[in-house]
Amino acid sequence: MALQRLLARAIDPALVLPLGVAFCGGVFWLSLAVGVPWLFPAFVILVLLGMAVPRPWRWTNGPSLRGALAPFAVLAVLLAVTQYPWNRLAASGEFLLDPFLAFDTAFHVGLTRELTIGYPPQLPGVAGFPVGYHFGTDLVRAAALRWAGVDPYDAISRFDVTLGALALLLALRAATRAAGGSPAAVALAGWTLLATDLSFAFAANPQAHWWADILRGNVLVSLFLANPIVPALAMALGALVALARYEAGEGKGWLAVAAALALAVPFFKVFLGAHLLLGLGLATAVAAARGGGRRVRSLTAMAAPCALATAALVLGRGGETLDVGLAPLELVRTTREGLGLDPYSGVALGLWVLLWLAGSLGLRVFGLRTALHSVRGGPPAAQVLAWMALCAWPLGLLFRVAAPRMLEGQKPFNDVYVLIEQGGVVLWIFTAMAVAAFAEGGRRAAVLAMAAVVVLPSTAQFVVKKATLAPDPVPAGMVRAVKALEAASRPGDVVMQRPGARYPPLPVVLVGRRVPYERFTPYLTQFASREDLERRHDTVYRFFHTTDREEAMTIARDLNARFLCLYGTDRVRFNTAGLLAPLREEPDGRCYNLIDLR
């Protein structure tokens, strides 16, 4: 609120969380980059002092907060039964790990802890390798850990999912209004966060484990797992809401707000930065062709910072280990492979593509006409959103963004599906507008009931399956051993442990220490080359298999490792007499200080 009062002299409730999150991430990054930790609280205090400026408190006209209460209440209840109970310590001392995409959660937990140790952060699980990434969400979590003591698992599983859902809900409603949606369309838009596609058509397939994740067009899984795409979408939509306010003559400050949010988007999700930039670029081209000078200038003012931030990430370290290329229909083929179906080609593949598109779009097929109409004319926010929605599926089915080489036994993963997921959220705006218009009159109840029958089955399957999914408990002995390690070490210390794939690397995720190598994360080649990772694996393998104690200690010395953790039946093969000082020893977990006799 303070930022909006300073920049725009009015407050839009839909922009409070996007601006606040972007500000926190940016200022915490600045404090890391210059090595002055107190800059973060200093900037926060300065901005909060801005609220004391003797200026009238003015609220903008927009969708009411009351209208968001019902969908937010439903989202909160669903989060409470699917996310809140896990990723926490139990009374027994076990850590109740959420098994659903546990590797991705563990990666972000590790990255959050890395961002409290130093900058640039090192690759979680592979000590010594700097990592390039869109750090935005993890910077905010790191700030919460550094200054409020909020554990990253608590942030991801409880705080982030809740605040992210609220931020996106409010931004989605506000963006629908900015795009010219009626009050009924705004009301429907908030509920689309729970809407999914026609993936329930594969219910009889034994390989269709999570229906909502089959056809790649649903944000539901990301919403429930606090994926960075959620705050990034809230920022992108918020930027367009601010742009609409500027275009409506509410003041130049709103253009500054729009530019600031557009700058932040790539740092939270670089794919969305590129996606937003594409929409802004196409809308700018249309405006220029029609001689709309003022609109061209405002769109360019948003596009320029977004372009700079996106280029910095793509051309920096994060882009060095990813390849972009043409891969027509790869996502379609991957769907068949994931469902255990035989590959198609020729006419059969063409027919399957049509069915795939129909299923992935689902009810959103009725929003295409409204989006096309918005491209031809309408508010600038509507034009940008329409371009983003209409380009998502063609681009997602045309390109591949993946690591050039995977580790042995791993399959390449095409990250371009994110474009479809992002475009799916935006296309729901136009679908809400189309459904609201069609439901006018006495047929509203019937239309909404039929829509619910189409958009809720996959949602219900996800919620029920996730709520009944048992946790994967990390044994209490392992947790206690790592906690003893925490007491005897400092953040960033390197710990030798076997690179197992059963649990995430506990020193990394529980206490902010580093390990030389781990196999729990299946996409490490997105951040380091296959050759470097294989060399590191060979080095760690030699430490645990050599019978030469001098060789083992030389390896530990080269890796700057001062500690050793063993779990269950893990062991080393060299003579450890005089080399290990026990920190805690239990059958499930044993941690030691490595004593260098040199």
Protein Blocks (a to p, Z undefined) as FASTA:
>chain_A
ZZmmmmnopacfklmmmmmmmmmmmmmmmmmmnopaklmmmmmmmmmmmmmpccdddddd
dddfklmmmmmmmmmmmmmmmmmmgoiacfkopacddfehklmmmmmmmmmmmmmnbccd
ddehiahiacdddfklmmmmmmmmmmnopafklmmmmmmmmmmmmmmmmmmmmmmmmnop
afklmmmmmmmmmpccfklmmmmpmklmblmlmnopacklmmmnopaklmmmmmmmmmmm
mmmmmmnonajklmmmmmmmmmmmmmmomklmmmmmmmmmmmmmmmmmnopaklmmmmmm
mmmmmmmmmmmmmmmmmlmmcccdddehklmmmmmmmnopacdehjllmmmmmmmmmmmn
mmmlmmmmmmmmmmmgccfklmmmmmmmmmmmmmmmmmccddfbdcehiacddfklmmmm
mmmmmmmmmmmmmmmmmmgcjklmmmmmmmmmmmmmmmmmmmmmmmmpccddddfklmmm
mmmmmmmmcehiacdddfdfkbccfklmmnopacfbdckbmklmmmbcfklmmmmmmmmm
mmmmpcbfklmmmmmmmnopabdcdehjbccfbdfehkaccfbdcfkbccdddddfZZ
